[in-house]
């Protein structure tokens, strides 16, 4: 059985570095730890699956409440090392988060995903996990 771990120490943060950077390459080594510390301080958790001394896959999620959603979980990041893809790790992390949501009485779990041909496998996973496309997400740079 694959063991999902929660990041608690700087050593755990370092184990997750390559998997996080696979999705977020702008988090270069010189700013990585500070960025992770800031995200953890902002009501987020990081979970991971370890293989050979490092995270093969990671998920970053936040918990919150707002008037529209009620109590919710939002998955910020879900990333698997390229050489570890196809082993089901991302699905295991999603299942862990869904179980966490059920036990914590969260009403919904949300995530956004970019739209491109490269994201087809990720979208298939989300749909197989019974996520629904519920909105368009708009953004502007200021």
N, C-alpha and C positions, 0 to 999 in steps of 0.2 A: 504494500500500500504506500502511495506517495504521501509524504509528510509535508503539510503546509505549515510554514513558520511565519511568525510575526516579527518584523524588525523591531529590535529593542536596544541594540548596542551599535556602536560605531563599526565594530567588526561585521555585524549584519548589513549595515549600510554599504560597506565595501564589497561584500559578497554580491550585492545587487547592482553594483556600478555598471558593468558591461551590459546587463539586460536593460537597465533604464536608459543607458546611452544609445542602445540600439534603436530605441524609439525617439529619444530626445538627444540627438547628437550635439545640440548647442550647450548641453551641460558638460563642458570640458572638465578634465580632471582637476584643474585649478579652482573651479567653482562648484564642483559636484557636491561635496560634503555640506557646504553651507546651504546649498539649494535644498538638499534633503532635510537638513535640520529645520529650515524654514517651513517646508511643506508639512513636516510632522507636527510642528508647533501650531499649525493652522487647522487643527481638528481632522487630521488625516492619519491613515495607517498605511503601512506597506506590508504586504504579505508576499512570500516567495516559496519556490520549490528549489531545493538545493540538489545539485548534481556535481560531483567531483570538486567540491569545495567552493562552488560559486552558484549564484542563482541562475537556473536554467530559464525561469520565467518569474515575472513579478506583476503585481497589481497594486496600484495606489488608489485608495478610495477615501471619501469623506462621508461623514454623517452630518445630518442637519435637519432643520425644520424650516419650512416656509408656508405661507398662506395657501399657495397653490397645491403643493405636494403633500403637506403634512410632514410626518417624520419620514425621511428618505435617506438613501445611500446613493452617492454619485461616484461612478468609477472614472477616475481621472486618466489613468494609464493602465494598459494591459500590454505587456511586452514579453516576447520569448526570444532568446538568442537564436539567430538564424540556423545554427547547426543543431538546435534542439527542437525545431518546429516539426509538427506532425506527430508528436508523441502524446498529445492530449493534455499538456500542462496548462494551457490557457483555460480549457474547459474545467479542469479541476479547480483552478483559482476562482472562476466564476461560480461554480457550485459551492465553494467555501463561502463566498460573499453572500450568495442567496440563502444559505443556511444561517449565516450570521444575521441576515435581515429578518428571517422568520423568527429566530430565537429572540431577537431584540425588538420585535413588534414594529419594524419599519414598514411603512405602507408600500413603498416602491423602491426599485433599484433602477437608476438611470445611467446612461452613457451616451456619449457622442462619438461618431466615427467618421473620419474623412471619407470622401467619395472619390475613388479612383480604381482602376483595374487591379492595382496592387493590394487593395483592401478586400477583394472578393472573398478570400478564405475567412477573414475576420468576420465579415458580414454573414457568411454562411453559419459560422459558429454562433453568433448572436441570435440569429433566427432559429437555429436548432435549440437554443436555450430558452426559447419562447419570448425573446424580446420583440417588441413591435416598433416599427417606424411610426413615431407619433408626432413629429414636428420637423420643421426646418430650423436650423440654428443660424442666426445672423450675427455678424460681427463687423465692426469698423475699427480701423486704426485711428488713433488720435494723437 
